[in-house]
């Protein structure tokens, strides 16, 4: 957030990162993983995770929020 305020718009360094694949990470450590991309899929995915007898990671994809600069 604040670091971006001091960088030129065409030269953003170390302030935006790719999304990790938490489902793959979960599977890599031996637990279940479910990716949720639409709000309508959340309830079913959460129910599936809660009813499972195994640890489960929910990777819930949300929209990026545009950066805004505070005045002052």
PDB file of N, CA, C and O in Angstrom:
ATOM      1  N   UNK A   1       0.795  -1.182   0.000  1.00  0.00           N
ATOM      2  CA  UNK A   1       0.000   0.000   0.000  1.00  0.00           C
ATOM      3  C   UNK A   1       0.842   1.251   0.000  1.00  0.00           C
ATOM      4  O   UNK A   1       0.965   1.908  -1.034  1.00  0.00           O
ATOM      5  N   UNK A   2       1.421   1.599   1.123  1.00  0.00           N
ATOM      6  CA  UNK A   2       2.152   2.860   1.227  1.00  0.00           C
ATOM      7  C   UNK A   2       3.399   2.879   0.357  1.00  0.00           C
ATOM      8  O   UNK A   2       3.776   3.935  -0.150  1.00  0.00           O
ATOM      9  N   UNK A   3       4.051   1.731   0.173  1.00  0.00           N
ATOM     10  CA  UNK A   3       5.251   1.689  -0.655  1.00  0.00           C
ATOM     11  C   UNK A   3       4.914   2.115  -2.078  1.00  0.00           C
ATOM     12  O   UNK A   3       5.698   2.821  -2.712  1.00  0.00           O
ATOM     13  N   UNK A   4       3.753   1.694  -2.589  1.00  0.00           N
ATOM     14  CA  UNK A   4       3.334   2.066  -3.944  1.00  0.00           C
ATOM     15  C   UNK A   4       3.217   3.578  -4.112  1.00  0.00           C
ATOM     16  O   UNK A   4       3.446   4.099  -5.204  1.00  0.00           O
ATOM     17  N   UNK A   5       2.868   4.274  -3.056  1.00  0.00           N
ATOM     18  CA  UNK A   5       2.696   5.722  -3.139  1.00  0.00           C
ATOM     19  C   UNK A   5       3.983   6.437  -3.534  1.00  0.00           C
ATOM     20  O   UNK A   5       3.936   7.542  -4.074  1.00  0.00           O
ATOM     21  N   UNK A   6       5.119   5.824  -3.272  1.00  0.00           N
ATOM     22  CA  UNK A   6       6.399   6.461  -3.540  1.00  0.00           C
ATOM     23  C   UNK A   6       7.089   5.899  -4.779  1.00  0.00           C
ATOM     24  O   UNK A   6       8.240   6.234  -5.057  1.00  0.00           O
ATOM     25  N   UNK A   7       6.385   5.043  -5.525  1.00  0.00           N
ATOM     26  CA  UNK A   7       6.940   4.478  -6.745  1.00  0.00           C
ATOM     27  C   UNK A   7       6.207   5.050  -7.956  1.00  0.00           C
ATOM     28  O   UNK A   7       5.020   5.366  -7.888  1.00  0.00           O
ATOM     29  N   UNK A   8       6.930   5.175  -9.052  1.00  0.00           N
ATOM     30  CA  UNK A   8       6.307   5.632 -10.295  1.00  0.00           C
ATOM     31  C   UNK A   8       5.332   4.558 -10.779  1.00  0.00           C
ATOM     32  O   UNK A   8       5.611   3.369 -10.628  1.00  0.00           O
ATOM     33  N   UNK A   9       4.196   4.951 -11.355  1.00  0.00           N
ATOM     34  CA  UNK A   9       3.198   3.972 -11.799  1.00  0.00           C
ATOM     35  C   UNK A   9       3.741   2.926 -12.768  1.00  0.00           C
ATOM     36  O   UNK A   9       3.257   1.794 -12.785  1.00  0.00           O
ATOM     37  N   UNK A  10       4.734   3.284 -13.572  1.00  0.00           N
ATOM     38  CA  UNK A  10       5.287   2.328 -14.531  1.00  0.00           C
ATOM     39  C   UNK A  10       6.504   1.580 -13.978  1.00  0.00           C
ATOM     40  O   UNK A  10       7.145   0.818 -14.702  1.00  0.00           O
ATOM     41  N   UNK A  11       6.823   1.794 -12.702  1.00  0.00           N
ATOM     42  CA  UNK A  11       7.975   1.119 -12.091  1.00  0.00           C
ATOM     43  C   UNK A  11       7.625   0.594 -10.708  1.00  0.00           C
ATOM     44  O   UNK A  11       8.256   0.976  -9.722  1.00  0.00           O
ATOM     45  N   UNK A  12       6.646  -0.261 -10.626  1.00  0.00           N
ATOM     46  CA  UNK A  12       6.264  -0.872  -9.351  1.00  0.00           C
ATOM     47  C   UNK A  12       7.189  -2.053  -9.076  1.00  0.00           C
ATOM     48  O   UNK A  12       7.286  -2.975  -9.885  1.00  0.00           O
ATOM     49  N   UNK A  13       7.859  -2.020  -7.945  1.00  0.00           N
ATOM     50  CA  UNK A  13       8.813  -3.066  -7.600  1.00  0.00           C
ATOM     51  C   UNK A  13       8.441  -3.660  -6.246  1.00  0.00           C
ATOM     52  O   UNK A  13       8.284  -2.931  -5.267  1.00  0.00           O
ATOM     53  N   UNK A  14       8.300  -4.976  -6.191  1.00  0.00           N
ATOM     54  CA  UNK A  14       8.074  -5.729  -4.951  1.00  0.00           C
ATOM     55  C   UNK A  14       6.816  -5.294  -4.203  1.00  0.00           C
ATOM     56  O   UNK A  14       6.796  -5.305  -2.972  1.00  0.00           O
ATOM     57  N   UNK A  15       5.771  -4.913  -4.929  1.00  0.00           N
ATOM     58  CA  UNK A  15       4.525  -4.526  -4.272  1.00  0.00           C
ATOM     59  C   UNK A  15       3.333  -5.332  -4.765  1.00  0.00           C
ATOM     60  O   UNK A  15       2.262  -5.275  -4.162  1.00  0.00           O
ATOM     61  N   UNK A  16       3.498  -6.077  -5.845  1.00  0.00           N
ATOM     62  CA  UNK A  16       2.416  -6.902  -6.367  1.00  0.00           C
ATOM     63  C   UNK A  16       2.959  -8.309  -6.576  1.00  0.00           C
ATOM     64  O   UNK A  16       3.985  -8.497  -7.229  1.00  0.00           O
ATOM     65  N   UNK A  17       2.272  -9.286  -6.023  1.00  0.00           N
ATOM     66  CA  UNK A  17       2.759 -10.655  -6.049  1.00  0.00           C
ATOM     67  C   UNK A  17       1.735 -11.560  -6.720  1.00  0.00           C
ATOM     68  O   UNK A  17       0.533 -11.309  -6.634  1.00  0.00           O
ATOM     69  N   UNK A  18       2.206 -12.614  -7.389  1.00  0.00           N
ATOM     70  CA  UNK A  18       1.255 -13.559  -7.981  1.00  0.00           C
ATOM     71  C   UNK A  18       0.522 -14.330  -6.882  1.00  0.00           C
ATOM     72  O   UNK A  18       1.029 -14.484  -5.771  1.00  0.00           O
ATOM     73  N   UNK A  19      -0.659 -14.801  -7.205  1.00  0.00           N
ATOM     74  CA  UNK A  19      -1.426 -15.590  -6.235  1.00  0.00           C
ATOM     75  C   UNK A  19      -0.838 -16.995  -6.123  1.00  0.00           C
ATOM     76  O   UNK A  19      -0.662 -17.672  -7.136  1.00  0.00           O
ATOM     77  N   UNK A  20      -0.539 -17.431  -4.926  1.00  0.00           N
ATOM     78  CA  UNK A  20      -0.073 -18.812  -4.772  1.00  0.00           C
ATOM     79  C   UNK A  20      -1.221 -19.780  -5.043  1.00  0.00           C
ATOM     80  O   UNK A  20      -2.390 -19.444  -4.852  1.00  0.00           O
ATOM     81  N   UNK A  21      -0.878 -20.967  -5.483  1.00  0.00           N
ATOM     82  CA  UNK A  21      -1.876 -22.014  -5.706  1.00  0.00           C
ATOM     83  C   UNK A  21      -2.012 -22.807  -4.404  1.00  0.00           C
ATOM     84  O   UNK A  21      -1.322 -23.806  -4.202  1.00  0.00           O
ATOM     85  N   UNK A  22      -2.909 -22.351  -3.525  1.00  0.00           N
ATOM     86  CA  UNK A  22      -3.052 -22.979  -2.213  1.00  0.00           C
ATOM     87  C   UNK A  22      -3.585 -24.401  -2.295  1.00  0.00           C
ATOM     88  O   UNK A  22      -3.328 -25.204  -1.398  1.00  0.00           O
ATOM     89  N   UNK A  23      -4.323 -24.732  -3.355  1.00  0.00           N
ATOM     90  CA  UNK A  23      -4.811 -26.105  -3.521  1.00  0.00           C
ATOM     91  C   UNK A  23      -3.623 -27.041  -3.740  1.00  0.00           C
ATOM     92  O   UNK A  23      -3.566 -28.115  -3.142  1.00  0.00           O
ATOM     93  N   UNK A  24      -2.684 -26.648  -4.581  1.00  0.00           N
ATOM     94  CA  UNK A  24      -1.491 -27.470  -4.814  1.00  0.00           C
ATOM     95  C   UNK A  24      -0.628 -27.568  -3.563  1.00  0.00           C
ATOM     96  O   UNK A  24      -0.082 -28.629  -3.261  1.00  0.00           O
ATOM     97  N   UNK A  25      -0.506 -26.468  -2.840  1.00  0.00           N
ATOM     98  CA  UNK A  25       0.261 -26.492  -1.592  1.00  0.00           C
ATOM     99  C   UNK A  25      -0.394 -27.446  -0.602  1.00  0.00           C
ATOM    100  O   UNK A  25       0.289 -28.239   0.046  1.00  0.00           O
ATOM    101  N   UNK A  26      -1.720 -27.370  -0.483  1.00  0.00           N
ATOM    102  CA  UNK A  26      -2.445 -28.263   0.430  1.00  0.00           C
ATOM    103  C   UNK A  26      -2.198 -29.720   0.064  1.00  0.00           C
ATOM    104  O   UNK A  26      -1.889 -30.540   0.929  1.00  0.00           O
ATOM    105  N   UNK A  27      -2.335 -30.038  -1.214  1.00  0.00           N
ATOM    106  CA  UNK A  27      -2.111 -31.424  -1.653  1.00  0.00           C
ATOM    107  C   UNK A  27      -0.674 -31.849  -1.393  1.00  0.00           C
ATOM    108  O   UNK A  27      -0.413 -33.008  -1.071  1.00  0.00           O
ATOM    109  N   UNK A  28       0.260 -30.906  -1.533  1.00  0.00           N
ATOM    110  CA  UNK A  28       1.665 -31.206  -1.295  1.00  0.00           C
ATOM    111  C   UNK A  28       1.974 -31.566   0.149  1.00  0.00           C
ATOM    112  O   UNK A  28       2.940 -32.282   0.414  1.00  0.00           O
ATOM    113  N   UNK A  29       1.168 -31.081   1.086  1.00  0.00           N
ATOM    114  CA  UNK A  29       1.392 -31.425   2.492  1.00  0.00           C
ATOM    115  C   UNK A  29       0.410 -32.485   2.982  1.00  0.00           C
ATOM    116  O   UNK A  29       0.333 -32.774   4.176  1.00  0.00           O
ATOM    117  N   UNK A  30      -0.351 -33.070   2.023  1.00  0.00           N
ATOM    118  CA  UNK A  30      -1.192 -34.213   2.367  1.00  0.00           C
ATOM    119  C   UNK A  30      -2.585 -33.892   2.867  1.00  0.00           C
ATOM    120  O   UNK A  30      -3.214 -34.733   3.507  1.00  0.00           O
ATOM    121  N   UNK A  31      -3.084 -32.693   2.591  1.00  0.00           N
ATOM    122  CA  UNK A  31      -4.458 -32.368   2.980  1.00  0.00           C
ATOM    123  C   UNK A  31      -5.256 -32.042   1.721  1.00  0.00           C
ATOM    124  O   UNK A  31      -4.680 -31.854   0.650  1.00  0.00           O
ATOM    125  N   UNK A  32      -6.566 -31.977   1.848  1.00  0.00           N
ATOM    126  CA  UNK A  32      -7.417 -31.659   0.708  1.00  0.00           C
ATOM    127  C   UNK A  32      -7.424 -30.156   0.459  1.00  0.00           C
ATOM    128  O   UNK A  32      -7.222 -29.361   1.376  1.00  0.00           O
ATOM    129  N   UNK A  33      -7.658 -29.785  -0.782  1.00  0.00           N
ATOM    130  CA  UNK A  33      -7.753 -28.377  -1.139  1.00  0.00           C
ATOM    131  C   UNK A  33      -8.876 -28.153  -2.125  1.00  0.00           C
ATOM    132  O   UNK A  33      -9.058 -28.935  -3.059  1.00  0.00           O
ATOM    133  N   UNK A  34      -9.634 -27.083  -1.920  1.00  0.00           N
ATOM    134  CA  UNK A  34     -10.745 -26.735  -2.806  1.00  0.00           C
ATOM    135  C   UNK A  34     -10.600 -25.265  -3.187  1.00  0.00           C
ATOM    136  O   UNK A  34     -10.483 -24.401  -2.319  1.00  0.00           O
ATOM    137  N   UNK A  35     -10.608 -24.988  -4.493  1.00  0.00           N
ATOM    138  CA  UNK A  35     -10.571 -23.599  -4.973  1.00  0.00           C
ATOM    139  C   UNK A  35     -12.005 -23.130  -5.191  1.00  0.00           C
ATOM    140  O   UNK A  35     -12.806 -23.813  -5.828  1.00  0.00           O
ATOM    141  N   UNK A  36     -12.316 -21.952  -4.651  1.00  0.00           N
ATOM    142  CA  UNK A  36     -13.642 -21.352  -4.801  1.00  0.00           C
ATOM    143  C   UNK A  36     -13.465 -20.074  -5.620  1.00  0.00           C
ATOM    144  O   UNK A  36     -12.837 -19.119  -5.162  1.00  0.00           O
ATOM    145  N   UNK A  37     -14.022 -20.061  -6.833  1.00  0.00           N
ATOM    146  CA  UNK A  37     -13.844 -18.911  -7.720  1.00  0.00           C
ATOM    147  C   UNK A  37     -15.086 -18.041  -7.825  1.00  0.00           C
ATOM    148  O   UNK A  37     -14.990 -16.872  -8.199  1.00  0.00           O
ATOM    149  N   UNK A  38     -16.254 -18.595  -7.501  1.00  0.00           N
ATOM    150  CA  UNK A  38     -17.501 -17.824  -7.601  1.00  0.00           C
ATOM    151  C   UNK A  38     -18.193 -17.805  -6.241  1.00  0.00           C
ATOM    152  O   UNK A  38     -18.187 -18.812  -5.532  1.00  0.00           O
ATOM    153  N   UNK A  39     -18.785 -16.679  -5.872  1.00  0.00           N
ATOM    154  CA  UNK A  39     -19.504 -16.605  -4.592  1.00  0.00           C
ATOM    155  C   UNK A  39     -20.581 -17.679  -4.454  1.00  0.00           C
ATOM    156  O   UNK A  39     -20.855 -18.148  -3.349  1.00  0.00           O
ATOM    157  N   UNK A  40     -21.185 -18.064  -5.564  1.00  0.00           N
ATOM    158  CA  UNK A  40     -22.244 -19.081  -5.509  1.00  0.00           C
ATOM    159  C   UNK A  40     -21.703 -20.462  -5.158  1.00  0.00           C
ATOM    160  O   UNK A  40     -22.468 -21.337  -4.751  1.00  0.00           O
ATOM    161  N   UNK A  41     -20.399 -20.669  -5.308  1.00  0.00           N
ATOM    162  CA  UNK A  41     -19.798 -21.965  -4.981  1.00  0.00           C
ATOM    163  C   UNK A  41     -19.313 -22.050  -3.539  1.00  0.00           C
ATOM    164  O   UNK A  41     -18.925 -23.125  -3.081  1.00  0.00           O
ATOM    165  N   UNK A  42     -19.329 -20.940  -2.823  1.00  0.00           N
ATOM    166  CA  UNK A  42     -18.758 -20.913  -1.479  1.00  0.00           C
ATOM    167  C   UNK A  42     -19.496 -21.835  -0.515  1.00  0.00           C
ATOM    168  O   UNK A  42     -18.867 -22.618   0.197  1.00  0.00           O
ATOM    169  N   UNK A  43     -20.814 -21.749  -0.488  1.00  0.00           N
ATOM    170  CA  UNK A  43     -21.576 -22.541   0.482  1.00  0.00           C
ATOM    171  C   UNK A  43     -21.333 -24.038   0.301  1.00  0.00           C
ATOM    172  O   UNK A  43     -21.082 -24.748   1.276  1.00  0.00           O
ATOM    173  N   UNK A  44     -21.406 -24.518  -0.930  1.00  0.00           N
ATOM    174  CA  UNK A  44     -21.193 -25.943  -1.181  1.00  0.00           C
ATOM    175  C   UNK A  44     -19.781 -26.388  -0.843  1.00  0.00           C
ATOM    176  O   UNK A  44     -19.579 -27.472  -0.296  1.00  0.00           O
ATOM    177  N   UNK A  45     -18.810 -25.553  -1.167  1.00  0.00           N
ATOM    178  CA  UNK A  45     -17.413 -25.894  -0.875  1.00  0.00           C
ATOM    179  C   UNK A  45     -17.153 -25.904   0.624  1.00  0.00           C
ATOM    180  O   UNK A  45     -16.447 -26.778   1.127  1.00  0.00           O
ATOM    181  N   UNK A  46     -17.716 -24.944   1.333  1.00  0.00           N
ATOM    182  CA  UNK A  46     -17.556 -24.900   2.784  1.00  0.00           C
ATOM    183  C   UNK A  46     -18.220 -26.107   3.434  1.00  0.00           C
ATOM    184  O   UNK A  46     -17.666 -26.714   4.351  1.00  0.00           O
ATOM    185  N   UNK A  47     -19.403 -26.446   2.956  1.00  0.00           N
ATOM    186  CA  UNK A  47     -20.105 -27.623   3.488  1.00  0.00           C
ATOM    187  C   UNK A  47     -19.273 -28.888   3.264  1.00  0.00           C
ATOM    188  O   UNK A  47     -19.130 -29.714   4.166  1.00  0.00           O
ATOM    189  N   UNK A  48     -18.726 -29.029   2.054  1.00  0.00           N
ATOM    190  CA  UNK A  48     -17.902 -30.194   1.734  1.00  0.00           C
ATOM    191  C   UNK A  48     -16.688 -30.271   2.663  1.00  0.00           C
ATOM    192  O   UNK A  48     -16.339 -31.348   3.146  1.00  0.00           O
ATOM    193  N   UNK A  49     -16.048 -29.127   2.911  1.00  0.00           N
ATOM    194  CA  UNK A  49     -14.877 -29.103   3.792  1.00  0.00           C
ATOM    195  C   UNK A  49     -15.248 -29.466   5.223  1.00  0.00           C
ATOM    196  O   UNK A  49     -14.532 -30.222   5.880  1.00  0.00           O
ATOM    197  N   UNK A  50     -16.366 -28.928   5.709  1.00  0.00           N
ATOM    198  CA  UNK A  50     -16.782 -29.197   7.090  1.00  0.00           C
ATOM    199  C   UNK A  50     -17.235 -30.635   7.290  1.00  0.00           C
ATOM    200  O   UNK A  50     -17.076 -31.192   8.376  1.00  0.00           O
ATOM    201  N   UNK A  51     -17.798 -31.239   6.251  1.00  0.00           N
ATOM    202  CA  UNK A  51     -18.275 -32.619   6.359  1.00  0.00           C
ATOM    203  C   UNK A  51     -17.168 -33.639   6.127  1.00  0.00           C
ATOM    204  O   UNK A  51     -17.355 -34.827   6.389  1.00  0.00           O
ATOM    205  N   UNK A  52     -16.028 -33.190   5.643  1.00  0.00           N
ATOM    206  CA  UNK A  52     -14.914 -34.090   5.382  1.00  0.00           C
ATOM    207  C   UNK A  52     -14.279 -34.529   6.698  1.00  0.00           C
ATOM    208  O   UNK A  52     -14.296 -33.800   7.690  1.00  0.00           O
ATOM    209  N   UNK A  53     -13.725 -35.724   6.684  1.00  0.00           N
ATOM    210  CA  UNK A  53     -13.011 -36.199   7.873  1.00  0.00           C
ATOM    211  C   UNK A  53     -11.513 -35.886   7.770  1.00  0.00           C
ATOM    212  O   UNK A  53     -10.704 -36.391   8.549  1.00  0.00           O
ATOM    213  N   UNK A  54     -11.166 -35.048   6.800  1.00  0.00           N
ATOM    214  CA  UNK A  54      -9.762 -34.676   6.588  1.00  0.00           C
ATOM    215  C   UNK A  54      -9.592 -33.162   6.688  1.00  0.00           C
ATOM    216  O   UNK A  54     -10.543 -32.417   6.449  1.00  0.00           O
ATOM    217  N   UNK A  55      -8.396 -32.702   7.037  1.00  0.00           N
ATOM    218  CA  UNK A  55      -8.138 -31.262   6.989  1.00  0.00           C
ATOM    219  C   UNK A  55      -8.302 -30.769   5.548  1.00  0.00           C
ATOM    220  O   UNK A  55      -7.879 -31.439   4.606  1.00  0.00           O
ATOM    221  N   UNK A  56      -8.908 -29.612   5.387  1.00  0.00           N
ATOM    222  CA  UNK A  56      -9.183 -29.080   4.048  1.00  0.00           C
ATOM    223  C   UNK A  56      -8.885 -27.585   4.012  1.00  0.00           C
ATOM    224  O   UNK A  56      -9.279 -26.834   4.904  1.00  0.00           O
ATOM    225  N   UNK A  57      -8.185 -27.172   2.966  1.00  0.00           N
ATOM    226  CA  UNK A  57      -7.896 -25.760   2.726  1.00  0.00           C
ATOM    227  C   UNK A  57      -8.875 -25.250   1.678  1.00  0.00           C
ATOM    228  O   UNK A  57      -9.022 -25.856   0.617  1.00  0.00           O
ATOM    229  N   UNK A  58      -9.550 -24.132   1.973  1.00  0.00           N
ATOM    230  CA  UNK A  58     -10.382 -23.465   0.979  1.00  0.00           C
ATOM    231  C   UNK A  58      -9.582 -22.300   0.415  1.00  0.00           C
ATOM    232  O   UNK A  58      -9.207 -21.386   1.150  1.00  0.00           O
ATOM    233  N   UNK A  59      -9.323 -22.331  -0.878  1.00  0.00           N
ATOM    234  CA  UNK A  59      -8.624 -21.243  -1.567  1.00  0.00           C
ATOM    235  C   UNK A  59      -9.698 -20.385  -2.217  1.00  0.00           C
ATOM    236  O   UNK A  59     -10.170 -20.697  -3.310  1.00  0.00           O
ATOM    237  N   UNK A  60     -10.084 -19.306  -1.548  1.00  0.00           N
ATOM    238  CA  UNK A  60     -11.193 -18.468  -1.997  1.00  0.00           C
ATOM    239  C   UNK A  60     -10.627 -17.289  -2.788  1.00  0.00           C
ATOM    240  O   UNK A  60      -9.928 -16.435  -2.243  1.00  0.00           O
ATOM    241  N   UNK A  61     -10.941 -17.262  -4.073  1.00  0.00           N
ATOM    242  CA  UNK A  61     -10.445 -16.223  -4.969  1.00  0.00           C
ATOM    243  C   UNK A  61     -11.344 -14.997  -4.850  1.00  0.00           C
ATOM    244  O   UNK A  61     -12.561 -15.094  -5.007  1.00  0.00           O
ATOM    245  N   UNK A  62     -10.748 -13.859  -4.576  1.00  0.00           N
ATOM    246  CA  UNK A  62     -11.497 -12.602  -4.466  1.00  0.00           C
ATOM    247  C   UNK A  62     -10.924 -11.609  -5.472  1.00  0.00           C
ATOM    248  O   UNK A  62      -9.789 -11.754  -5.924  1.00  0.00           O
ATOM    249  N   UNK A  63     -11.717 -10.604  -5.814  1.00  0.00           N
ATOM    250  CA  UNK A  63     -11.257  -9.582  -6.747  1.00  0.00           C
ATOM    251  C   UNK A  63     -10.182  -8.721  -6.097  1.00  0.00           C
ATOM    252  O   UNK A  63     -10.232  -8.426  -4.903  1.00  0.00           O
ATOM    253  N   UNK A  64      -9.214  -8.327  -6.910  1.00  0.00           N
ATOM    254  CA  UNK A  64      -8.218  -7.372  -6.433  1.00  0.00           C
ATOM    255  C   UNK A  64      -8.887  -6.025  -6.216  1.00  0.00           C
ATOM    256  O   UNK A  64      -9.769  -5.626  -6.976  1.00  0.00           O
ATOM    257  N   UNK A  65      -8.464  -5.340  -5.184  1.00  0.00           N
ATOM    258  CA  UNK A  65      -8.977  -3.997  -4.905  1.00  0.00           C
ATOM    259  C   UNK A  65      -7.975  -3.008  -5.480  1.00  0.00           C
ATOM    260  O   UNK A  65      -6.789  -3.085  -5.157  1.00  0.00           O
ATOM    261  N   UNK A  66      -8.418  -2.076  -6.326  1.00  0.00           N
ATOM    262  CA  UNK A  66      -7.472  -1.113  -6.893  1.00  0.00           C
ATOM    263  C   UNK A  66      -6.796  -0.294  -5.794  1.00  0.00           C
ATOM    264  O   UNK A  66      -7.413   0.053  -4.787  1.00  0.00           O
ATOM    265  N   UNK A  67      -5.531   0.004  -6.009  1.00  0.00           N
ATOM    266  CA  UNK A  67      -4.779   0.816  -5.051  1.00  0.00           C
ATOM    267  C   UNK A  67      -5.256   2.262  -5.125  1.00  0.00           C
ATOM    268  O   UNK A  67      -5.491   2.795  -6.210  1.00  0.00           O
ATOM    269  N   UNK A  68      -5.392   2.874  -3.993  1.00  0.00           N
ATOM    270  CA  UNK A  68      -5.718   4.296  -3.965  1.00  0.00           C
ATOM    271  C   UNK A  68      -4.736   4.987  -3.037  1.00  0.00           C
ATOM    272  O   UNK A  68      -4.264   4.392  -2.068  1.00  0.00           O
ATOM    273  N   UNK A  69      -4.436   6.216  -3.326  1.00  0.00           N
ATOM    274  CA  UNK A  69      -3.483   6.984  -2.522  1.00  0.00           C
ATOM    275  C   UNK A  69      -4.244   7.856  -1.540  1.00  0.00           C
ATOM    276  O   UNK A  69      -5.170   8.577  -1.911  1.00  0.00           O
ATOM    277  N   UNK A  70      -3.840   7.779  -0.288  1.00  0.00           N
ATOM    278  CA  UNK A  70      -4.442   8.630   0.730  1.00  0.00           C
ATOM    279  C   UNK A  70      -4.017  10.071   0.505  1.00  0.00           C
ATOM    280  O   UNK A  70      -2.885  10.332   0.096  1.00  0.00           O
ATOM    281  N   UNK A  71      -4.903  10.989   0.764  1.00  0.00           N
ATOM    282  CA  UNK A  71      -4.544  12.400   0.590  1.00  0.00           C
ATOM    283  C   UNK A  71      -3.653  12.853   1.740  1.00  0.00           C
ATOM    284  O   UNK A  71      -3.662  12.267   2.823  1.00  0.00           O
ATOM    285  N   UNK A  72      -2.900  13.890   1.489  1.00  0.00           N
ATOM    286  CA  UNK A  72      -2.096  14.437   2.570  1.00  0.00           C
ATOM    287  C   UNK A  72      -0.665  14.578   2.259  1.00  0.00           C
ATOM    288  O   UNK A  72       0.109  15.031   3.103  1.00  0.00           O
TER     289      UNK A  72
END
